[in-house]
Amino acid sequence: MHFKSDVGSGQPPFKCVVMWTPSLGAWRKKMNKKLILIILILLSLNKIFAFDKQNEVIENLQNGNYETVKLLLQEWEKESKNNPDLMTGWFNYYLNRNLEYVNFEGYMGNGQYGIYSKAIYDEQDLKAAISYLDKALKKYPYRMDIHFGKINSLLKAEHYSEGINAIIDFLEIYDKNKIDWYWSYNQNFNDNKWNIDEVITDALNSYCHLFDYTIERESIKKCLDEILKRFPKNVIFLNYLANYYATEKNYTKSIETLLEAYKYDKNDYIIVANLAFDYEDIENYKEAKKWFKILASMESEEAKMYGNEGLERLKNK
């Protein structure tokens, strides 16, 4: 058993229309929501739109009137063909027009068995949608929302290696520019006093949660290494790395990674719980009991529950 990290929205702190689905499991119990970022890029506060056409595009996207959206975007294109928000409009049009949600029963990415909802994308539409974001990023590489829309869409479509490559591309651009980023409608992070690193780590957290740790393992490891190069003391990403090692039964590396994370934050009960579970899995019950005792003494009621359950389970070990 291993808990993953909290999921965050990956968006600046202003009201946004987003689409959510319930959490698919309890890898990391603090996490209770999972993001599907489909119309986030285009749908921000109405007051920021400069043109009535933009309002019409948003309204018709929300209502599923895709033929009307197409006509509106074609008109907008005549006025401002290189506008990055026009590009995100086309992205949302293609991504959503044939999108379906299908219920499945089986094992989920978190290893639990159950019924879950899955987004099914039309592959040709997905390709067209991403092409508009790529076009926008060539001219506007510091539009963070466009990077996030590309990453999230590819991961939700289970194009893991492409999505991971998009994360790494974004991080390389972040290396060149850590202070001057933009969101929808060219809103400047600094002007709005948004914390760039906080938004980035929140988004990366949600993307790591979308990884399927049983496949694309080489790409996932590469991605986690790249993230930790930039955020080496972030316990959430260290926890994801430990989860990667635990999934391949490399408990020595998993424990080593968790102990490093514990040095940085002794109050993170997810790290403590995963240490206890790892030691239990390798039948080192002495160490497992030690960490379950620490867990049971922590402030969180959930931590106490897991700690006491672990101690009870190992009572005669």
C-alpha positions in Angstrom: 0.0 0.0 0.0 1.3 3.4 -0.9 -0.3 6.8 -0.8 0.2 9.3 -3.6 0.3 13.1 -3.1 -2.4 15.8 -2.9 -4.0 16.8 -6.1 -4.2 20.6 -6.8 -6.0 22.5 -9.5 -2.9 23.8 -11.2 -4.5 27.2 -11.7 -4.0 30.8 -10.5 -6.1 31.9 -7.6 -9.1 33.3 -9.5 -12.5 31.8 -10.2 -12.4 29.5 -13.1 -14.9 27.1 -14.6 -13.4 23.7 -14.6 -14.7 20.1 -14.8 -14.0 17.8 -11.9 -14.5 14.1 -11.4 -14.4 12.3 -8.0 -11.2 10.9 -6.6 -10.5 7.4 -7.9 -9.0 6.1 -4.8 -7.0 6.5 -1.7 -3.3 6.3 -2.6 -2.9 9.4 -0.6 -5.9 10.0 1.6 -5.4 13.7 1.9 -6.2 13.9 -1.8 -9.9 13.9 -2.5 -10.3 15.5 -5.9 -9.0 14.8 -9.4 -8.8 17.4 -12.2 -10.0 17.1 -15.8 -8.8 20.3 -17.3 -10.8 20.6 -20.5 -12.3 24.0 -20.7 -10.1 25.7 -18.1 -8.0 27.6 -20.6 -10.9 29.5 -22.2 -13.3 29.8 -19.2 -12.1 32.5 -16.8 -14.0 35.5 -15.3 -16.4 37.0 -17.8 -15.3 40.6 -16.9 -11.9 40.0 -18.5 -13.1 39.4 -22.0 -12.6 42.3 -24.4 -15.0 41.2 -27.1 -18.6 40.0 -27.1 -17.5 37.2 -29.4 -15.4 35.7 -26.6 -18.4 35.7 -24.4 -20.4 34.0 -27.1 -17.7 31.3 -27.6 -17.7 30.6 -23.9 -21.4 30.4 -23.6 -21.7 28.1 -26.5 -18.9 25.8 -25.4 -20.6 25.4 -22.0 -23.9 24.6 -23.8 -22.3 22.2 -26.2 -23.2 24.3 -29.3 -20.1 23.3 -31.2 -21.2 24.3 -34.7 -21.9 27.8 -33.4 -18.5 27.8 -31.7 -16.9 26.9 -34.9 -18.6 29.8 -36.8 -17.6 32.3 -34.0 -14.0 31.2 -34.1 -13.8 31.5 -37.8 -15.1 35.1 -37.6 -12.6 35.8 -34.8 -9.8 34.3 -36.9 -10.5 36.9 -39.6 -9.9 39.7 -37.0 -6.9 38.3 -35.1 -5.6 35.1 -36.4 -2.5 35.0 -34.1 -4.4 35.7 -30.9 -3.4 33.0 -28.3 -6.8 32.9 -26.8 -8.3 32.3 -30.2 -5.9 29.3 -30.4 -7.2 28.0 -27.0 -10.7 28.5 -28.4 -9.9 26.1 -31.3 -8.2 23.8 -28.8 -11.4 23.6 -26.7 -13.6 23.2 -29.7 -11.7 20.2 -31.1 -11.0 18.6 -27.7 -14.7 18.7 -26.5 -16.9 18.3 -29.6 -16.6 14.5 -29.7 -15.5 13.9 -26.1 -17.3 11.0 -24.3 -17.3 9.7 -20.8 -17.6 6.0 -20.3 -17.9 4.0 -17.1 -15.5 1.1 -16.7 -15.1 -1.6 -14.1 -11.6 -2.8 -13.3 -8.3 -1.8 -11.8 -7.6 1.9 -11.8 -4.3 3.7 -12.0 -4.1 3.7 -8.2 -4.3 -0.1 -8.0 -7.8 -0.2 -6.6 -10.6 -2.2 -8.2 -14.0 -0.5 -8.9 -16.2 1.4 -11.3 -14.8 4.6 -12.6 -15.5 7.2 -15.3 -13.0 7.7 -18.1 -12.8 10.4 -20.8 -12.6 9.0 -24.3 -11.1 11.3 -26.9 -11.4 11.3 -30.6 -7.8 10.8 -31.6 -8.0 13.0 -34.7 -9.7 15.8 -32.8 -7.1 15.5 -30.0 -4.3 15.8 -32.5 -6.0 18.9 -34.0 -6.6 20.4 -30.6 -2.9 20.0 -29.5 -1.7 21.5 -32.8 -3.4 24.8 -32.0 -1.7 24.9 -28.6 1.7 24.1 -30.2 1.1 27.0 -32.6 0.3 29.3 -29.7 3.3 28.3 -27.7 5.7 29.1 -30.6 4.7 32.7 -30.3 3.8 32.8 -26.6 6.1 30.4 -24.8 5.4 32.0 -21.4 1.6 31.4 -21.4 1.5 28.9 -18.6 -2.2 28.0 -19.1 -1.4 26.8 -22.6 1.4 24.5 -21.4 -0.9 23.1 -18.7 -3.8 22.5 -21.2 -1.5 20.5 -23.4 0.0 18.5 -20.6 -3.3 17.7 -19.0 -5.1 16.8 -22.2 -2.3 14.3 -23.3 -2.2 12.7 -19.9 -6.0 12.4 -19.6 -6.0 10.8 -23.1 -3.3 8.3 -21.7 -0.7 9.6 -24.1 1.7 9.3 -21.2 5.1 9.7 -23.0 3.8 12.7 -25.0 2.4 14.3 -21.8 5.6 13.7 -19.9 7.7 15.1 -22.7 5.4 18.2 -22.6 6.1 18.5 -18.8 9.8 18.3 -19.4 9.6 20.9 -22.2 7.7 23.2 -19.9 10.3 22.8 -17.1 13.1 23.6 -19.6 11.3 26.9 -20.5 10.8 27.5 -16.8 14.6 27.3 -16.3 15.0 30.2 -18.7 12.2 32.3 -17.1 11.2 32.0 -13.5 9.6 35.4 -12.9 7.6 36.6 -16.0 4.7 34.3 -16.8 1.2 34.8 -18.1 -2.2 33.2 -17.9 -5.4 33.4 -20.0 -5.9 36.8 -21.8 -2.2 37.6 -21.1 -2.8 38.2 -17.4 0.6 38.7 -15.9 1.4 36.6 -12.7 3.3 39.5 -11.2 0.6 42.0 -11.8 -1.9 39.8 -10.1 0.6 38.8 -7.3 0.2 35.1 -8.1 2.9 32.8 -6.8 4.5 31.2 -9.9 6.2 28.3 -8.1 3.1 27.5 -6.1 1.0 27.3 -9.2 3.6 25.1 -11.0 4.1 22.7 -8.1 0.3 22.4 -7.6 -0.1 21.6 -11.3 2.8 19.1 -11.4 1.3 17.4 -8.4 -1.9 16.8 -10.3 0.0 15.5 -13.3 2.0 13.1 -11.3 -1.3 11.7 -9.9 -2.4 11.0 -13.5 0.6 8.8 -14.3 0.0 5.1 -14.5 2.9 3.8 -12.5 2.6 0.3 -14.1 3.4 1.5 -17.6 5.8 4.1 -19.2 8.0 3.6 -16.2 11.1 4.9 -17.8 9.4 8.1 -18.9 7.8 8.5 -15.4 11.2 8.1 -13.7 12.8 10.6 -16.1 10.0 13.1 -15.4 10.2 12.8 -11.6 14.0 13.2 -11.8 13.5 16.4 -13.8 10.9 17.8 -11.4 13.1 17.1 -8.4 16.0 18.9 -10.1 13.9 22.0 -9.8 12.2 21.2 -6.5 14.6 18.9 -4.7 13.1 19.3 -1.2 9.5 19.0 -2.1 8.1 16.1 -0.1 5.2 15.5 -2.4 7.4 14.7 -5.4 9.8 12.7 -3.2 6.7 10.7 -2.2 5.8 10.1 -5.9 9.4 8.9 -6.5 9.1 6.6 -3.5 5.8 5.3 -5.0 7.6 4.7 -8.2 10.2 2.5 -6.5 7.6 0.7 -4.4 5.7 -0.2 -7.5 8.7 -2.1 -8.8 9.3 -3.6 -5.3 12.5 -1.7 -4.8 11.8 -1.0 -1.2 15.3 -0.1 -0.3 15.2 2.9 -2.7 11.6 3.7 -1.7 12.5 3.8 2.0 15.7 5.8 1.3 13.6 8.4 -0.6 10.9 8.6 2.1 13.6 9.1 4.8 15.0 12.0 2.8 11.5 13.5 2.6 11.0 13.0 6.3 14.1 15.1 7.0 12.4 18.0 5.2 9.0 17.6 6.8 8.5 15.5 9.9 4.8 16.5 10.1 3.8 15.0 6.7 1.8 12.0 7.8 1.7 10.5 4.3 5.5 10.2 4.4 5.4 8.5 7.8 2.6 6.2 6.7 4.4 5.1 3.6 7.6 4.4 5.6 5.5 2.2 7.9 3.9 0.4 5.0 7.2 -0.2 3.2 8.7 -1.7 6.3 5.7 -3.9 6.8 5.9 -5.0 3.2 9.5 -6.2 3.7 8.5 -7.8 7.0 10.7 -5.6 9.1 8.1 -5.4 11.7 10.3 -3.6 14.3 10.8 -0.6 12.1 7.2 -0.8 10.9 5.9 -0.6 14.4 8.2 2.3 15.1 6.7 4.3 12.3 3.1 3.3 13.0 3.6 4.6 16.6 4.9 7.9 15.2 1.8 7.9 12.9 -0.6 7.2 15.7 0.9 10.1 17.7 0.4 12.7 15.0 -2.3 15.4 15.1 -4.3 14.2 12.1 -7.2 11.9 13.0 -6.6 10.0 9.8 -2.9 9.5 10.7 -4.0 8.2 14.2 -6.4 5.8 12.5 -3.8 4.4 10.1 -1.2 4.2 12.9 -3.5 2.4 15.3 -4.7 0.0 12.5 -1.1 -0.8 11.7 -0.2 -1.4 15.3 -3.2 -3.7 15.8 -2.3 -5.6 12.6 1.3 -6.1 13.7 0.4 -6.8 17.4 1.6 -10.4 17.2 4.4 -9.9 14.7 
